[in-house]
Amino acid sequence: MESTSRDYERELSKMSPFEIKNTLIDLAKREARASTDTYLNAGRGNPNWIATEPRDAFFLLGMWAMEEAREESYCKPGIAGCPSPEGIGQRLRVFLADNAARRGAHLLNQSLDYAEKTLGIDLDSLAYEWADGIIGDHYPTPPRILENTEKIVRAYLAQEMGDNAPGLGKEYDLFATEGGTAAMVYIFESLLANHLLNRGDSIALMTPIFTPYIEIPQLDRYDFDVTNIYANATDKEGLHTWQYPDSELDKLRDPKIKLLFIVNPSNPPSYRLCDDDLARLVDIVKKDNPNLMIVTDDVYGTFAKDFKSLMYVLPQNTLCVYSFSKYFGATGWRLAAIAAAKENIFDRLIASEDKIELKDLHNRYASLSLEPDKIKFIDRMVADSRAVALNHTAGLSTPQQVQMSLFSLMCLLDTKNLYKQKMQSMIADRLDALWKGTGFTLVPDPMRVGYYSEIDLMVWGKKIYGDDFCAWLKANHEPLDVVLRLAKETSVVLLNGSGFDGPAWSVRASLANLDEPCYLKIGEALRKIFDSYHAEYLASKK
C-alpha cells in the first residue's frame, strides 16, 4: 500500500497519534535533509524549560546528606553509614550558613522556615527525611508517601488546585506515583480489583482527551461501555469554545454511568472548565448521579489563571491526578500524586458491596492488616501497584519524593507568583506566534490555557473559502493527509486531533517544546498546506 494513498491514510489513522508521530518524524526529517526547511516537531508536550532553583537546592542538599553519612564512625573508604537523626536539623542550618552563597541555599533556608512555622513540621524530622531520602538507603516509609512530603505537597495542591480553600490541604490523602501515567494505571487496576468497576461497565470520557484515556478502556481486560461527552460548544461566529453544552453534560445524569474521566485543562484544546460547566456537574452529581466516581487529570492546571479543580468542587466524588512533569520541566523525574478526600465515595461504595465481593476483598488484602476491610481505597491502590504481596516495597523512590517536595516548596514560597507568570507569559507568546503564522483569528478567551492548541481546519475553511470548498476537501482527501503533508512538504510535525476524539480535520500543536520564532514558522507551514488544498480545489473547477 503506497504511503500517499487514501487507503494507507485510513489504515494509519487507526493508530494512536503518538505512534503515527514516528511516521511523521521520519517524513519530516527526510524532507529537512533534502531541502532548506528546518525540522520542527511540535507533536509532543515535553517542555523545553526546567525550573532551576529547586534543582539547585536538590543537588546542594545531596552534598550535605553525603557529608552527614560520612560522619558515621564505622565508615571505611568508599563506604558510609546512614545519617543520624539526632540534631540533624541544626546541622543542616549550619551547613546552609557556611554555604550561603551557593545556588539552592536560599530556597533550602526559606523552606525550612516555611515548613516549621507554616506547616508545623519538626525541623529534625524534615532534615532527616531529606537526608535519608535523597541518599535513598531505605524503602519509602510509609509506602504511600513520606510523612513530611505529604504535608508539603498537600499544601501545594491546596494552593494550585484548590484555590487555597480553607482546610482543603488537611482533608486529602496523597499517593506519590511514578508520573501521571503510573497514576492512571494504578487507578484503572484498583477500580477493577475492588469491584468499583467491572468489565463492560459504563464510563464516560470528556473529549477531546489524552489518547490513553480512550485506548485503555477498550482493552479486553476492561472492555468498558464508553459514553463520550463532547466539548463541541461554539460561539455565535461558529468558533469552538471547547466547553460542554448542557445536552452533553446531561448524559452523566444516567446513573448507569459509574465513572467519569476528565483532563482539566483539556488536552489537546487546552481550555479549563468554565464555571457554568462546573456548576452543572455539581448539580448532576447532587440530583441524579450521587455515586458518580470522577478522575480528574489536572497536570495543566498550574498554567491556568484562577484554576479550580473538581477535587475542590466535588471533593468526595473525585480522585485528582497531578503531575509535576510539565510545569517544572521534569518529565524525566516521573513525579506525580493521586489525591483522595479523606471522606470519599470510593470507600463508601466498597463498604456497600455484597458479601461475596467483600469476602473476596478481605482475602485480597488480608496479608496487610488484621482489619483488611478498613483499608482505604487509596492505600489499596498502593498495595495493588505491587500486586499486594509486595506492598512493603511499594512507593515512589525517596530521592524523587525529595525533589517533589522542593518543587512544591518553591511555589509555596513564591507569594508573588513570579514563576507562574513566567510560565503563562511564555506559553501565551508562543500561542500568539502560532496563530499569527496561520493568519487565522485567535479570539480572546479567559478559559484558554494554551499549553496546546487545537486548530480545526474545517472551521477556517468554511469561514475563508466557503462550504463548497469544505465539501470538496472531505470528498477528495483523508483528514490525516494534513499532518502527513505538513511533514513531507514543510518538515513540521503536528498530531492529528482526531486521535484525541477531537474534530476530524483538526491538528494539535504543543506550545511547550520549541521557542517562539519556531511557532510562527509552524503557523505559516500549516497555512501553506491549507492554501494548497484551496489551489487544488480551484484547479479542479477548471
C-alpha positions in Angstrom: 0.0 0.0 0.0 1.6 3.3 -1.1 2.2 5.9 1.6 0.4 8.5 -0.5 -2.8 6.6 -1.0 -6.1 7.3 0.8 -6.3 3.6 1.8 -2.9 3.9 3.6 -4.0 7.1 5.3 -7.2 5.4 6.5 -5.3 2.5 8.0 -2.7 4.8 9.6 -5.4 6.9 11.2 -6.5 3.8 13.3 -3.3 4.0 15.2 -2.6 6.2 18.3 -1.4 9.7 17.3 1.7 9.1 19.4 2.5 6.1 17.2 1.6 8.0 14.0 4.1 10.6 15.2 7.0 8.3 14.5 6.0 8.1 10.8 5.6 11.9 10.7 9.1 12.4 12.3 10.7 10.2 9.7 9.0 12.1 6.8 9.8 15.5 8.3 13.5 14.6 8.8 13.8 13.2 5.3 12.3 16.5 3.9 14.6 18.6 6.1 17.7 16.7 4.7 16.5 17.2 1.1 15.7 20.9 1.4 16.5 24.0 3.3 13.5 23.5 5.7 14.1 23.3 9.4 12.8 20.2 11.2 10.2 21.4 13.7 8.5 18.9 16.0 5.5 20.3 17.9 4.0 16.9 18.3 4.8 16.2 22.0 4.2 18.1 25.1 7.6 17.7 26.6 8.7 21.2 27.8 11.9 22.8 26.7 12.5 24.6 30.1 13.5 23.5 33.5 12.9 25.0 36.9 16.4 25.7 38.2 16.1 26.8 41.8 14.6 23.6 43.2 17.1 21.5 41.3 20.0 23.6 42.7 18.5 23.0 46.1 18.3 19.3 45.5 21.9 18.9 44.5 23.2 21.1 47.3 21.1 19.0 49.7 22.6 15.9 48.3 26.1 17.2 49.0 25.2 17.9 52.6 23.5 14.5 53.0 26.6 12.7 51.9 28.7 14.6 54.5 26.2 13.5 57.1 26.5 9.9 56.0 30.3 10.1 56.2 30.1 11.2 59.8 29.2 7.7 61.0 32.1 6.1 63.0 32.2 2.8 61.2 32.8 4.3 57.7 35.6 2.8 55.6 37.0 4.1 52.3 34.2 4.0 49.7 31.6 3.2 52.4 29.5 5.5 54.5 26.7 4.9 57.1 23.2 6.2 57.4 22.6 9.8 58.6 21.9 10.3 62.3 18.5 11.9 63.0 19.6 13.5 66.4 20.2 17.2 66.0 20.2 16.9 62.2 18.1 20.0 61.6 20.6 22.3 63.3 23.4 20.7 61.4 21.6 21.5 58.1 21.2 25.1 59.3 25.0 25.3 59.9 25.8 23.8 56.6 23.5 26.3 54.8 25.1 29.2 56.7 28.5 28.1 55.7 27.3 27.7 52.0 25.0 30.7 51.9 26.5 31.8 48.5 25.8 28.5 46.9 22.9 28.1 44.5 20.0 26.5 46.2 20.9 27.5 49.7 18.4 30.4 49.9 15.5 28.1 48.9 16.5 25.5 51.4 16.7 28.0 54.2 13.4 29.5 53.3 11.9 26.0 53.0 13.0 25.1 56.5 11.4 28.2 57.9 8.1 27.7 56.0 7.8 24.0 56.9 8.5 24.7 60.5 6.4 27.9 61.0 3.6 27.5 58.5 3.2 23.7 58.2 4.1 22.8 61.7 6.8 20.3 60.6 9.5 19.5 63.1 13.0 20.6 61.9 14.8 17.4 62.7 12.1 15.3 61.2 12.2 17.2 57.9 16.0 17.3 57.7 16.3 13.6 58.4 13.6 12.8 55.8 15.5 14.8 53.3 19.0 13.4 54.1 17.8 9.8 54.3 15.5 10.3 51.3 18.0 11.9 49.0 20.6 9.2 49.7 17.9 6.6 49.0 19.1 4.0 51.6 15.6 2.9 52.8 12.4 1.8 51.2 9.8 4.6 51.1 8.1 4.6 54.6 5.2 4.9 54.6 4.9 3.4 51.2 2.1 5.7 50.1 4.2 8.9 50.6 6.8 10.2 53.0 5.2 11.9 56.0 6.6 15.4 55.6 6.5 15.2 51.8 2.7 14.6 52.1 2.2 17.7 54.2 4.2 19.8 51.8 2.7 18.5 48.6 -0.8 18.7 50.1 -0.2 22.4 50.8 1.0 22.9 47.2 -2.1 21.2 45.8 -4.4 23.2 48.0 -2.7 26.4 46.7 -2.6 25.4 43.0 -5.6 23.1 42.5 -7.9 24.1 45.3 -7.7 27.9 45.1 -6.4 27.9 48.7 -9.7 26.8 50.1 -9.7 26.9 53.9 -8.8 23.5 55.4 -8.6 21.8 52.0 -5.0 20.7 52.5 -5.8 18.7 55.6 -8.7 16.9 54.0 -6.7 14.9 51.4 -4.6 11.8 51.4 -1.9 11.5 48.8 -0.2 8.7 47.0 3.1 9.6 45.3 3.5 7.8 41.9 5.9 7.4 39.1 4.4 10.2 37.0 0.8 10.7 35.8 1.0 7.6 33.6 1.6 5.3 36.6 -1.2 7.0 38.4 -3.5 6.2 35.5 -2.5 2.5 35.5 -2.9 2.2 39.3 -6.4 3.8 39.3 -7.7 1.6 36.5 -6.3 -1.5 38.1 -7.6 -0.8 41.6 -11.1 0.2 40.4 -11.3 -3.2 38.8 -9.7 -5.1 41.7 -12.1 -3.5 44.2 -15.2 -4.2 42.1 -15.9 -0.4 41.8 -15.9 -1.1 38.1 -16.4 -4.4 36.4 -15.6 -5.5 32.8 -18.2 -4.0 30.5 -19.4 -1.3 32.9 -20.5 2.2 31.6 -18.0 5.0 31.9 -17.7 8.5 30.4 -14.9 10.5 28.8 -14.9 14.2 28.4 -13.4 14.6 25.0 -11.2 15.6 23.3 -8.9 13.9 25.8 -5.4 12.5 26.2 -5.4 9.4 23.9 -4.6 6.7 26.6 -7.8 7.5 28.3 -9.5 6.5 25.1 -7.4 3.4 24.4 -7.2 1.8 27.9 -11.0 1.3 28.3 -11.0 -0.6 25.0 -8.6 -3.2 26.2 -10.1 -6.6 26.6 -9.4 -6.6 30.3 -11.8 -3.7 30.8 -14.0 -3.5 27.7 -15.9 -0.6 29.2 -19.0 0.8 27.6 -17.8 4.3 26.9 -20.0 7.4 26.5 -18.2 10.4 25.1 -19.1 13.9 26.5 -18.1 16.2 23.6 -16.7 19.7 24.1 -18.5 20.8 20.9 -19.9 24.1 22.0 -19.4 27.0 19.6 -19.9 30.8 19.8 -22.1 32.9 17.6 -19.3 33.1 15.0 -19.1 29.3 14.7 -15.8 29.1 16.6 -15.0 26.4 19.1 -15.2 27.4 22.7 -14.1 23.9 23.8 -16.7 23.9 26.5 -19.5 21.3 27.0 -23.2 22.0 26.0 -25.8 21.2 28.7 -27.1 18.4 26.4 -23.6 16.7 26.5 -23.1 17.1 30.3 -26.6 15.8 30.9 -25.6 12.4 29.6 -24.0 12.0 33.0 -27.4 12.1 34.7 -27.8 8.5 33.8 -26.8 6.5 36.9 -25.6 3.6 34.9 -22.5 5.7 34.1 -20.3 4.8 37.0 -17.1 6.8 36.3 -16.1 10.0 34.5 -12.6 10.7 33.3 -11.6 14.3 32.5 -8.4 16.2 31.7 -8.8 19.7 33.0 -7.5 21.9 31.5 -8.1 19.8 28.4 -5.6 18.0 26.2 -5.4 18.9 23.4 -7.7 22.0 23.3 -6.1 23.3 26.5 -9.1 25.1 28.0 -10.2 24.9 31.6 -13.8 24.1 32.5 -15.9 27.2 32.8 -17.8 28.0 36.0 -21.1 27.1 34.3 -19.9 23.6 33.4 -18.5 23.1 36.9 -21.8 24.2 38.4 -23.8 21.8 36.1 -21.5 18.9 37.1 -22.2 19.6 40.8 -26.0 19.7 40.0 -25.8 16.4 38.1 -24.0 14.6 41.0 -26.2 16.0 43.7 -29.5 15.4 42.0 -29.1 12.5 39.6 -25.9 10.6 40.0 -24.6 10.9 43.5 -22.4 7.8 43.2 -20.6 9.0 40.1 -16.8 8.5 40.5 -14.7 11.1 38.9 -11.0 11.0 38.0 -9.6 14.4 37.0 -6.1 14.8 35.5 -5.0 18.3 36.3 -1.4 18.4 35.1 -2.0 21.6 33.2 -3.9 23.4 36.0 -0.9 25.4 37.0 -0.8 27.1 33.6 -4.4 28.4 34.0 -5.5 31.6 35.7 -7.8 31.2 38.7 -7.9 27.5 38.3 -10.4 25.4 40.4 -10.1 21.6 40.2 -13.0 19.2 40.5 -11.2 17.9 43.6 -12.3 21.2 45.2 -15.7 21.4 43.6 -16.8 17.8 44.2 -14.2 16.5 46.7 -15.9 13.4 47.9 -16.5 12.1 44.3 -13.2 13.0 42.9 -9.7 11.5 42.6 -7.2 14.1 41.4 -4.1 13.2 39.5 -1.4 15.9 39.4 1.9 15.5 37.6 4.9 17.8 38.2 6.3 16.9 34.7 5.1 19.9 32.6 5.2 22.9 35.0 8.7 22.2 36.2 10.2 20.7 33.1 10.5 17.3 34.8 9.1 14.6 32.6 12.3 12.5 33.3 11.8 12.7 37.0 8.5 10.8 36.9 6.7 12.7 39.7 3.0 12.8 40.4 0.5 12.4 43.1 -3.0 11.0 43.4 -5.2 13.0 45.9 -8.3 11.5 47.6 -10.5 13.2 50.1 -10.4 11.5 53.5 -14.2 11.1 53.2 -15.0 9.8 49.7 -17.4 7.8 47.6 -14.8 5.2 46.7 -14.5 4.0 50.3 -18.3 4.2 50.8 -19.0 2.1 47.6 -16.6 -0.6 48.7 -18.2 -0.8 52.1 -21.6 -1.3 50.4 -20.6 -4.2 48.2 -22.3 -7.6 48.6 -21.0 -10.3 50.9 -19.3 -12.3 48.1 -17.3 -9.2 46.8 -16.4 -8.1 50.4 -15.1 -11.6 51.2 -13.0 -11.5 48.0 -11.5 -8.2 49.1 -11.0 -9.3 52.6 -8.9 -12.2 51.3 -7.1 -10.0 48.8 -5.8 -7.6 51.5 -5.7 -10.0 54.5 -1.9 -10.1 54.5 -1.7 -6.3 55.1 -3.8 -5.8 58.2 -5.7 -7.5 61.0 -8.7 -5.4 59.7 -8.3 -5.5 55.9 -11.9 -4.3 55.4 -11.0 -0.9 56.9 -8.1 -0.3 54.5 -8.8 2.9 52.5 -9.1 2.8 48.7 -6.0 5.0 48.3 -4.0 2.5 50.4 -5.4 -0.3 48.4 -4.0 1.4 45.3 -0.6 1.4 46.9 -0.8 -2.3 47.5 -2.3 -3.1 44.1 0.6 -1.2 42.5 2.8 -4.0 43.8 0.4 -7.0 43.4 -0.4 -6.7 47.2 2.2 -9.2 48.2 5.0 -6.6 47.7 3.2 -3.8 49.4 6.1 -3.4 51.8 8.3 -2.4 48.9 5.8 -0.1 47.2 6.1 3.6 46.7 7.9 6.3 44.8 11.6 6.3 45.3 12.7 8.6 48.1 15.1 10.8 46.1 12.1 11.5 43.7 10.0 12.5 46.7 12.6 14.9 48.0 12.7 16.6 44.6 8.9 16.7 44.6 8.8 18.5 47.9 11.4 21.1 46.7 9.3 21.8 43.6 6.3 22.3 45.8 8.1 24.5 48.3 9.4 26.8 45.6 5.8 27.6 44.6 4.6 27.8 48.2 7.2 30.4 48.8 6.6 32.3 45.6 3.9 34.6 47.1 4.1 37.0 44.1 3.6 34.1 41.6 6.6 35.1 39.6 7.3 31.6 38.3 3.7 31.1 37.3 3.6 34.5 35.5 6.8 33.5 33.5 5.3 30.2 32.5 1.9 31.7 31.5 3.6 34.5 29.6 5.9 32.2 27.7 3.1 29.9 26.6 0.9 32.9 25.6 3.7 34.4 23.4 4.2 31.1 21.6 0.5 30.6 21.1 0.2 34.1 19.6 3.1 33.4 17.3 1.5 30.2 16.0 -1.8 31.8 15.2 -0.2 34.8 13.7 1.6 32.5 11.3 -1.7 30.8 10.3 -3.4 34.1 9.6 -6.5 32.8 11.5 -8.1 34.9 14.3 -7.4 33.9 17.9 -10.3 35.2 19.8 -9.5 36.2 23.4 -10.9 33.7 25.9 -10.3 33.7 29.7 -10.8 29.9 29.7 -7.9 29.3 27.3 -4.7 27.9 28.9 -2.7 27.4 25.7 -0.3 24.6 26.6 -1.6 23.1 23.4 -3.6 24.5 20.5 -6.1 22.5 18.5 -6.9 24.1 15.2 -9.9 22.9 13.2 -9.3 23.4 9.5 -12.9 22.8 8.6 -13.9 25.9 10.7 -11.5 28.1 8.9 -12.1 26.5 5.6 -15.7 27.4 5.9 -15.0 31.0 7.1 -12.3 31.7 4.5 -13.2 29.6 1.4 -16.8 28.6 1.9 -18.9 25.4 2.3 -18.3 24.1 -1.3 -14.5 24.0 -0.6 -15.0 22.1 2.6 -17.3 19.6 0.9 -14.7 19.1 -1.8 -11.9 18.7 0.8 -13.8 15.9 2.6 -14.6 14.2 -0.6 -11.1 14.2 -2.0 -8.8 13.8 1.0 -8.5 12.0 4.3 -8.1 14.1 7.4 -4.7 12.6 8.2 -3.4 14.0 4.9 -2.9 17.3 6.6 -0.3 16.2 9.1 1.3 13.9 6.5 1.7 16.7 4.0 3.0 19.0 6.7 5.7 16.6 7.5 6.5 15.7 3.8 6.4 19.2 2.4 7.4 21.5 5.3 9.3 19.3 7.8 6.8 20.2 10.5 5.3 17.6 12.9 1.9 18.2 14.4 -0.5 15.5 15.7 -4.0 14.7 14.2 -6.7 16.0 16.5 -8.9 13.0 15.6 -6.6 10.8 17.6 -7.8 12.6 20.8 -11.5 12.3 19.7 -11.4 15.9 18.5 -12.8 17.2 15.2 -11.7 15.0 12.3 -9.9 17.9 10.4 -8.2 19.4 13.5 -4.5 19.4 14.2 -2.8 19.6 17.7 0.3 21.7 18.3 2.3 21.6 21.5 3.4 25.1 22.7 5.8 23.6 25.1 8.8 22.3 23.3 10.0 24.9 20.8 11.0 28.6 21.0 8.6 31.4 20.0 10.0 32.0 16.4 9.5 28.4 15.6 5.8 28.6 16.2 5.5 31.5 13.7 7.1 29.1 11.1 4.8 26.3 12.1 1.7 28.5 11.7 3.0 29.6 8.2 3.6 26.0 7.2 0.1 25.0 8.3 -1.4 27.9 6.3 0.7 26.9 3.3 -0.8 23.4 3.3 -4.3 24.8 3.9 -4.0 27.2 0.9 -2.5 24.4 -1.3 -5.7 22.5 -0.8 -7.6 25.5 -2.0 -5.4 25.9 -5.0 -6.1 22.2 -5.8 -9.8 22.9 -5.4 -9.8 25.8 -7.8 -7.8 23.8 -10.3 -10.5 21.0 -10.1 -13.1 23.6 -11.0 -11.3 24.4 -14.2 
